């Protein structure tokens, strides 16, 4: 059972990461396919994410999941809030009965250097460039994860990653916190994200009150 990582954030919120090593049948015994995804590995990622929802909360009504026009999955009655992410052979999910959520898992790869100007503000780029070269891939991946997690937390789309989601300088370690600002006309809010670095992936998540506050 390749449960890669699990953490209880608080008494109503749980997080987990799954390392996908099973075939499709393993997941469909718990969460039957409800998607038109045809690519075999993407189907596995999709199923692993849904599987984690039930793993974290066995009564999670996965068959009631809807998908908004912004592609954010949700439950109409908000019995649970949740966020799912996947990359390569990993899937991550965070679920809560009380908190608004965002999670992102990203593979550590040099490719992130090619897109850094698209998602980082100039002040964030200066922060990255001031760090030792050996740390920059991990740092950039963690920052990308942070902005993806914020984007999922917001859930309404139309967000400029560079201008509307700002991260403050932080110390890159195996785990820690990132202070951030979400800056949009309908919402301006300070957020504190948690991160954890593994050998192959970066994991970032946040949990706040269910309404913007």
C-alpha positions as CSV (number, residue, x, y, z in Angstrom):
1,X,0.0,0.0,0.0
2,X,2.1,3.0,-1.2
3,X,0.6,5.7,1.0
4,X,3.5,8.1,0.6
5,X,2.6,10.7,3.2
6,X,-0.3,11.6,5.4
7,X,-1.0,14.4,7.9
8,X,-3.9,15.5,10.0
9,X,-3.9,19.3,9.6
10,X,-6.5,19.7,12.3
11,X,-9.5,17.7,13.7
12,X,-11.5,18.3,10.5
13,X,-8.8,18.5,7.8
14,X,-6.6,15.7,6.5
15,X,-3.9,15.6,3.8
16,X,-2.3,12.6,2.0
17,X,0.0,11.8,-0.9
18,X,-0.2,8.5,-2.8
19,X,2.6,7.0,-4.9
20,X,0.9,5.3,-7.8
21,X,2.2,1.7,-8.3
22,X,-1.1,-0.1,-8.7
23,X,-3.1,-1.0,-11.8
24,X,-6.5,0.6,-12.6
25,X,-8.4,-2.3,-11.0
26,X,-7.0,-1.6,-7.6
27,X,-8.6,1.9,-7.6
28,X,-11.9,1.1,-9.3
29,X,-12.8,-1.4,-6.6
30,X,-13.2,1.7,-4.3
31,X,-13.9,4.5,-6.8
32,X,-15.5,3.4,-10.1
33,X,-14.5,5.3,-13.2
34,X,-16.6,8.4,-13.6
35,X,-14.5,10.2,-16.2
36,X,-14.1,10.3,-20.0
37,X,-10.3,10.3,-19.6
38,X,-8.8,7.8,-22.0
39,X,-5.0,8.2,-21.5
40,X,-4.1,5.3,-19.2
41,X,-1.7,7.1,-16.9
42,X,-4.0,10.2,-16.6
43,X,-6.8,7.8,-15.7
44,X,-4.6,6.3,-13.0
45,X,-3.8,9.8,-11.6
46,X,-7.5,10.7,-11.7
47,X,-8.5,7.5,-9.9
48,X,-5.7,7.8,-7.3
49,X,-6.9,11.3,-6.4
50,X,-10.4,10.1,-6.0
51,X,-9.2,7.1,-4.0
52,X,-7.4,9.4,-1.5
53,X,-10.7,11.3,-0.8
54,X,-12.2,8.1,0.4
55,X,-9.1,7.0,2.1
56,X,-9.1,10.2,4.2
57,X,-12.8,10.3,4.9
58,X,-14.5,6.9,4.2
59,X,-17.9,8.5,4.0
60,X,-16.8,11.0,1.3
61,X,-19.6,11.1,-1.4
62,X,-17.2,10.9,-4.4
63,X,-20.2,10.0,-6.7
64,X,-21.6,13.5,-6.1
65,X,-18.5,15.4,-7.3
66,X,-19.3,18.1,-9.8
67,X,-16.8,20.1,-11.9
68,X,-17.2,23.9,-12.2
69,X,-16.6,25.8,-15.4
70,X,-13.2,26.7,-13.9
71,X,-12.5,23.0,-13.8
72,X,-12.5,23.0,-10.0
73,X,-14.2,19.8,-8.6
74,X,-16.6,20.4,-5.8
75,X,-19.6,19.0,-3.8
76,X,-22.7,21.1,-4.3
77,X,-23.8,20.7,-0.7
78,X,-20.3,21.5,0.6
79,X,-20.4,18.5,3.0
80,X,-16.7,18.4,2.4
81,X,-14.3,20.9,0.8
82,X,-11.4,19.3,-1.1
83,X,-8.6,19.8,-3.5
84,X,-6.7,17.3,-5.6
85,X,-3.3,17.4,-7.4
86,X,-1.2,15.0,-9.3
87,X,2.1,14.8,-11.2
88,X,4.0,11.9,-12.6
89,X,3.4,8.9,-10.3
90,X,2.1,10.9,-7.4
91,X,-1.4,12.1,-6.4
92,X,-2.2,14.4,-3.5
93,X,-5.5,15.3,-1.8
94,X,-6.6,17.5,1.1
95,X,-10.2,17.2,2.5
96,X,-12.0,19.1,5.2
97,X,-15.5,19.4,6.6
98,X,-14.8,23.0,7.7
99,X,-11.9,24.6,5.8
100,X,-11.5,26.1,2.3
101,X,-8.5,24.3,0.7
102,X,-5.8,24.2,-1.9
103,X,-3.1,21.6,-2.5
104,X,-0.4,21.1,-5.2
105,X,2.2,18.4,-5.7
106,X,4.9,19.0,-8.3
107,X,7.8,16.9,-9.6
108,X,11.2,18.5,-9.0
109,X,12.5,19.2,-12.5
110,X,14.8,21.7,-14.3
111,X,11.9,22.5,-16.7
112,X,10.5,24.9,-14.1
113,X,13.3,27.4,-15.0
114,X,11.8,27.8,-18.5
115,X,8.5,29.2,-17.1
116,X,9.7,31.1,-14.1
117,X,9.1,34.5,-15.7
118,X,5.5,33.6,-16.4
119,X,4.5,32.9,-12.8
120,X,6.9,35.0,-10.7
121,X,6.7,38.7,-10.0
122,X,10.0,40.6,-10.5
123,X,10.5,40.8,-6.7
124,X,10.1,37.1,-6.4
125,X,12.6,36.6,-9.3
126,X,15.1,38.7,-7.5
127,X,14.6,36.6,-4.4
128,X,15.2,33.4,-6.3
129,X,18.2,34.7,-8.2
130,X,19.9,35.7,-4.9
131,X,19.8,32.1,-3.7
132,X,22.6,29.5,-4.4
133,X,22.2,27.9,-7.8
134,X,22.0,24.5,-6.3
135,X,18.7,25.4,-4.5
136,X,16.9,27.2,-7.3
137,X,15.2,24.3,-8.8
138,X,13.7,23.2,-5.5
139,X,12.8,26.8,-4.7
140,X,11.2,27.5,-8.1
141,X,9.2,24.3,-7.9
142,X,8.0,25.2,-4.4
143,X,6.9,28.6,-5.5
144,X,5.1,27.1,-8.5
145,X,3.3,24.7,-6.1
146,X,2.4,27.6,-3.8
147,X,0.8,29.5,-6.6
148,X,-1.1,26.5,-7.9
149,X,-2.3,25.8,-4.4
150,X,-3.6,29.4,-4.0
151,X,-5.2,29.2,-7.5
152,X,-7.1,26.0,-6.5
153,X,-8.0,27.6,-3.1
154,X,-9.5,30.6,-4.8
155,X,-11.3,28.4,-7.3
156,X,-12.9,31.1,-9.5
157,X,-10.3,31.3,-12.2
158,X,-9.0,34.4,-14.0
159,X,-5.9,34.9,-11.8
160,X,-2.6,36.4,-13.0
161,X,-0.1,34.2,-11.3
162,X,2.6,36.9,-11.3
163,X,0.6,39.9,-10.3
164,X,-2.2,38.6,-8.1
165,X,-0.4,35.9,-6.1
166,X,2.7,37.1,-4.3
167,X,5.0,35.1,-2.0
168,X,7.2,36.6,0.6
169,X,10.9,35.5,1.0
170,X,11.2,32.4,3.1
171,X,13.8,29.9,4.2
172,X,13.9,26.8,2.0
173,X,14.1,23.7,4.2
174,X,12.6,20.2,4.3
175,X,9.4,21.8,5.5
176,X,8.1,25.2,6.5
177,X,5.7,28.1,5.9
178,X,5.3,30.7,3.2
179,X,3.6,34.0,3.8
180,X,1.6,35.0,0.7
181,X,-0.7,37.8,-0.5
182,X,-3.7,37.1,-2.8
183,X,-4.5,40.4,-4.6
184,X,-7.6,40.5,-6.7
185,X,-10.4,43.1,-7.0
186,X,-12.9,40.8,-5.3
187,X,-10.4,39.6,-2.6
188,X,-7.2,40.8,-1.0
189,X,-6.0,38.5,1.7
190,X,-2.9,37.3,3.5
191,X,-2.4,33.6,3.4
192,X,0.1,31.3,5.1
193,X,0.9,28.1,3.1
194,X,2.7,25.0,4.4
195,X,5.3,23.2,2.3
196,X,7.2,19.9,2.5
197,X,10.0,18.8,0.2
198,X,10.7,15.2,-0.7
199,X,13.4,13.7,-2.9
200,X,11.3,13.8,-6.0
201,X,8.4,16.2,-5.3
202,X,7.3,19.4,-3.7
203,X,4.1,19.5,-1.7
204,X,2.3,22.8,-0.8
205,X,-1.1,23.2,0.9
206,X,-3.3,25.7,2.7
207,X,-6.5,25.6,4.7
208,X,-8.6,28.7,5.7
209,X,-12.1,29.5,6.8
210,X,-14.7,28.4,4.3
211,X,-15.6,31.9,3.3
212,X,-13.1,34.5,2.3
213,X,-12.1,36.4,5.4
